[in-house]
Structures are given as C-alpha cells and as structure tokens.
C-alpha cells in the first residue's frame, strides 16, 4: 500500500457517518504492516458492533472523548489512551461531534496487550506523535517500519490513579482526569481526590488550572457533557443523566443547554432525523 492518504468524502448528512475518511497504509499485507484510517466527524460518529477477523485495531482521538463498549462494559477513553480490540472480537466505539478519530490496524499484537481481548490501553506521547506523522500525505514510506515499531512499544496498560503515590508531582491533575475519563459519573469530590493522592486541595486545584486552564468542577462538567454526546446516541436522557453523575435529569438538561445551546432531547432526536439542522449555536 502507498503511504499517500486516500480521502473519501461523504456527501449526505448521515448521523453516524464521517464527513471524510482518509487511508494511510504501509505494507499491511505483511505481518509488520500498519494501516491508519483518519475519520473526521461533523455530527456524532459510531463504529457499531464491528468485528475484524483479520486485523487487530486501536482507536484513538487526540481532541475528544471516545465511548467504547465490549460486551456489557462501557469505557470512556481520553486523549492519552486508546481502545484496543483483538481481531474477531465484537466491539462498538463512538465519538462526539466535531472530532477526529484514528483507527490503527495491525496484524501483530503489541507486547503489553498480549492476552487482552478488548479494553483501554495507554499511548505515550511519542507513539501518538508518530500516528499523526503517518497520516501526513508527504510521509516517507521508508520510515514507516521504524515508526510502527515505536508505536507498538508505546502502547501499554494504563496505570490506576490509586497506585500513584508521588505527592505533589507535576501533572497530578492528569491522574484524576484519566480516572474520570473512565467513569464520568464518579461523584468523588476534589477534597477526596486530594486525600487519595496525598496532596492538598489547593495543590490539586492549582494543577487543574495549569494543565487544563480551568477548575476541577469546570473540567468535570465539560467531560460529563462530552460523554453524554456519545451516550445520547443509544440511551434515553434520564439514563444518560444518571450515568454521567447528575442527581436529576433536569440538572443535566440545564447544564447541557448552557454548554451547547440546545437540549439533550434535541441531540438525541438528531440521530433519527438526517435533515435536522446541526448548526446550533455554541458558546
């Protein structure tokens, strides 16, 4: 396969289809090949009940949250993580609107994921950078084998926040953020997170501002609402409100409307009506 991207543009406004899909393949016919597909969404994007009998798959989005389901378990994956699906394993992945999703297809299993059928894995900064590099139309194909090897090595099982005991270390807010990305409905407060990680509340709050440019409560609200966009694709408003940690549907509806300028009920209806206007104003 050529390293040059092949772009396919979707001309109809279908609720779960991407506006474009670009293909970047490097020797996929060989065991050490790699194929990267880059999807760009306008509305919500879904890979439903997908099963590939020949290829292992990694899903990654650098600019948003992914919702992934395997069996009865749903996970939420942030930009520092990927969702892994072994070939022949049924799975479902969803992204919110205005999001870019990378689907990395492999014939070999990364060493750290040996034995894992499907689940969340970590991706380090260098591996993420190389995924982006492979989707540059001008990328030199001769560099692809080394890039693939480094990506394989950069995929690992994420550490659990409870195991991190480095008090006051830079980026402690990221530890909390990763845990909440897995479960946006977690009701743990800032003070309890600080106690778990052996830092002061002020230190943790300050780190959130440094890392994300906003307070803990603001970041958690945005995370929950981004998660709701994926969940509204298949679940009723009341269930989504409970799943992402709101005490009542009315509180969720009010927060959603403040953030997006329209109600979650309208967002849910958009998946059934292809002609529904999607140009709602955003703050």
C-alpha positions in Angstrom: 0.0 0.0 0.0 1.0 3.6 -0.6 1.7 5.9 2.3 -0.4 8.6 0.5 -3.8 9.2 2.0 -6.9 8.4 0.0 -9.8 10.7 1.1 -13.4 9.6 0.8 -15.9 12.5 1.3 -19.5 11.7 2.5 -21.9 13.9 0.6 -25.0 13.1 2.7 -25.6 14.2 6.3 -25.9 10.9 7.9 -26.0 10.8 11.7 -23.2 8.3 12.3 -21.1 8.7 9.2 -17.9 10.8 9.0 -17.5 13.8 6.7 -14.3 12.2 5.5 -12.2 9.0 5.8 -8.5 9.0 4.8 -6.5 5.8 4.4 -2.7 5.6 5.1 -1.4 2.1 4.5 2.2 0.8 4.9 2.8 -2.8 4.0 -0.3 -4.1 5.6 -0.1 -7.4 3.6 3.0 -8.3 5.8 2.9 -9.1 9.5 4.8 -5.9 10.3 2.5 -3.7 8.3 0.2 -0.9 9.6 -2.9 0.8 8.3 -4.1 4.1 9.8 -7.6 5.4 9.0 -8.4 9.0 9.9 -12.0 9.9 10.3 -13.4 13.5 10.7 -16.9 13.9 12.1 -19.4 16.8 12.0 -22.0 15.0 14.0 -21.5 12.0 16.2 -19.5 9.1 14.8 -20.1 5.5 15.5 -18.3 2.2 14.7 -21.1 -0.2 15.6 -20.7 -3.8 16.6 -17.6 -4.0 14.4 -15.6 -7.3 14.1 -12.5 -7.6 12.0 -11.4 -11.2 11.6 -8.0 -10.4 10.1 -6.9 -7.2 11.8 -6.3 -6.0 15.4 -7.5 -2.5 16.0 -6.7 0.6 18.1 -9.0 3.6 18.3 -7.6 7.0 19.4 -8.8 10.6 19.4 -6.4 13.4 20.3 -9.1 16.0 20.6 -12.0 14.4 22.4 -13.5 11.5 24.4 -14.3 8.1 22.9 -17.0 5.8 24.3 -16.2 2.1 23.8 -18.3 -1.0 24.5 -17.2 -4.6 24.7 -19.9 -7.0 26.0 -21.8 -5.2 28.7 -18.9 -2.9 29.8 -18.6 0.7 28.5 -15.4 2.6 28.9 -14.5 6.3 28.2 -11.2 6.9 26.7 -9.3 10.2 26.8 -6.6 11.6 24.5 -3.8 9.8 26.4 -5.4 6.4 25.8 -6.6 4.1 23.1 -9.3 1.4 22.9 -7.9 -2.0 21.9 -9.8 -4.7 20.1 -8.3 -8.0 19.2 -9.3 -9.4 15.8 -12.5 -11.3 15.7 -13.7 -9.6 18.9 -17.0 -7.7 18.6 -16.9 -4.1 19.9 -18.5 -0.7 19.5 -16.8 2.7 19.5 -18.5 6.2 19.4 -17.1 9.7 19.2 -18.8 13.0 19.8 -19.4 15.7 17.2 -16.6 17.7 15.6 -13.9 15.1 16.5 -11.1 13.4 14.7 -10.7 9.6 15.3 -7.7 7.5 14.2 -8.2 3.8 13.7 -4.9 1.9 13.7 -5.0 -1.6 12.2 -2.3 -4.2 12.9 -1.6 -7.8 12.2 0.5 -8.3 15.3 -0.4 -7.7 18.9 1.6 -5.0 20.9 3.6 -6.9 23.6 1.9 -5.1 26.5 -1.6 -6.2 25.3 -0.9 -9.9 24.8 -3.9 -11.8 26.1 -6.2 -8.8 26.2 -9.3 -9.3 24.1 -10.6 -5.7 24.3 -10.1 -2.8 26.6 -8.4 0.5 27.4 -4.7 0.9 26.9 -2.3 3.8 27.3 -0.5 5.5 24.4 2.7 7.5 25.1 3.4 10.9 23.6 6.0 9.7 21.0 3.6 6.9 19.8 0.8 9.5 19.4 3.1 11.8 17.5 4.0 9.0 15.1 0.4 8.2 14.4 -0.1 11.8 13.4 3.1 11.6 11.3 1.9 8.5 9.4 -1.2 10.4 8.3 0.9 13.2 6.7 0.4 12.7 2.9 4.1 13.6 2.4 5.4 11.0 4.9 8.4 9.0 3.7 7.3 5.3 3.5 10.9 4.2 4.3 10.4 5.5 7.8 7.2 3.6 8.4 8.6 0.3 9.8 10.5 2.1 12.5 7.5 4.3 13.3 5.3 1.2 13.5 7.8 -0.5 15.9 7.8 2.6 18.1 4.0 2.8 18.2 3.8 -0.8 19.2 6.3 -0.2 22.0 4.4 2.9 23.1 1.1 1.1 23.7 0.7 -0.2 27.3 -1.7 -1.0 30.1 -2.6 2.3 31.8 -1.7 2.7 35.5 -4.5 3.1 38.0 -4.6 6.5 39.8 -4.9 4.9 43.2 -1.4 3.4 42.6 0.2 6.8 42.1 1.7 8.0 45.4 4.0 10.7 44.2 2.8 13.6 46.3 2.6 16.9 44.6 4.2 15.7 41.4 3.6 17.8 38.3 0.6 16.6 36.3 -1.2 15.1 39.3 -4.4 16.6 37.8 -3.9 14.3 34.8 -4.1 11.3 37.1 -7.6 12.4 38.3 -8.6 13.3 34.7 -7.8 9.8 33.5 -9.8 8.2 36.2 -12.8 10.4 35.5 -12.5 9.8 31.7 -13.1 6.1 32.5 -16.1 6.9 34.6 -17.6 10.4 34.1 -20.3 9.6 36.6 -17.8 9.3 39.5 -19.0 11.6 42.3 -15.7 11.8 44.1 -15.1 15.4 45.1 -11.9 17.5 44.9 -11.1 17.1 48.6 -11.3 13.3 48.4 -9.2 13.1 45.3 -6.6 15.2 47.0 -6.6 12.9 50.0 -6.2 9.8 47.9 -3.2 11.3 46.1 -1.7 12.7 49.2 -1.7 16.4 48.1 -3.5 19.4 49.3 -6.8 20.6 47.8 -5.0 23.8 46.7 -2.2 21.9 45.0 -4.7 19.8 43.1 -6.9 22.7 42.1 -3.8 24.7 41.0 -2.6 21.7 38.9 -6.0 21.5 37.2 -5.8 25.2 36.3 -2.2 24.7 35.0 -3.0 21.5 33.0 -6.4 22.4 31.6 -6.9 26.1 32.0 -10.0 25.7 34.2 -11.0 24.5 37.7 -11.7 20.9 38.6 -15.5 21.4 38.6 -15.5 23.1 35.2 -13.3 20.4 33.7 -15.6 17.6 35.2 -18.7 19.3 33.8 -17.2 19.5 30.3 -16.1 15.9 30.5 -19.6 14.7 31.6 -21.3 16.6 28.8 -18.9 15.3 26.2 -19.6 11.8 27.4 -23.3 12.5 27.2 -23.0 13.2 23.5 -21.8 9.7 22.9 -24.3 8.1 25.2 -27.3 10.0 23.8 -26.8 8.1 20.6 -28.4 5.0 22.1 -29.8 5.8 25.6 -32.7 8.0 26.9 -32.0 11.3 28.6 -32.8 10.2 32.1 -30.5 7.2 31.9 -27.7 9.4 30.5 -28.1 11.9 33.3 -27.7 9.2 35.9 -24.8 7.6 34.1 -22.7 10.7 34.0 -23.3 11.7 37.6 -26.2 14.2 37.6 -28.6 14.0 40.5 -31.6 14.7 38.3 -32.5 14.8 34.6 -33.4 18.5 35.0 -30.0 19.4 36.3 -28.4 17.6 33.3 -30.7 19.2 30.8 -29.9 22.7 32.2 -26.1 22.1 32.1 -26.3 20.6 28.6 -28.3 23.6 27.2 -25.9 26.1 28.8 -22.9 24.3 27.1 -24.3 23.5 23.7 -27.3 25.9 23.2 -29.8 23.1 22.7 -31.3 20.4 24.8 -30.2 16.7 25.1 -33.6 15.7 23.8 -32.9 17.5 20.6 -29.4 16.0 20.4 -31.0 12.5 20.7 -33.5 13.3 18.0 -30.8 14.3 15.6 -29.7 10.7 15.2 -33.1 9.8 13.9 -33.6 12.8 11.6 -31.0 13.2 9.0 -32.4 16.5 7.9 -32.4 18.1 11.4 -30.3 21.3 11.4 -26.9 20.8 13.0 -25.8 24.4 13.1 -26.9 25.0 16.7 -25.0 27.9 18.3 -22.2 27.1 20.7 -20.9 29.3 23.5 
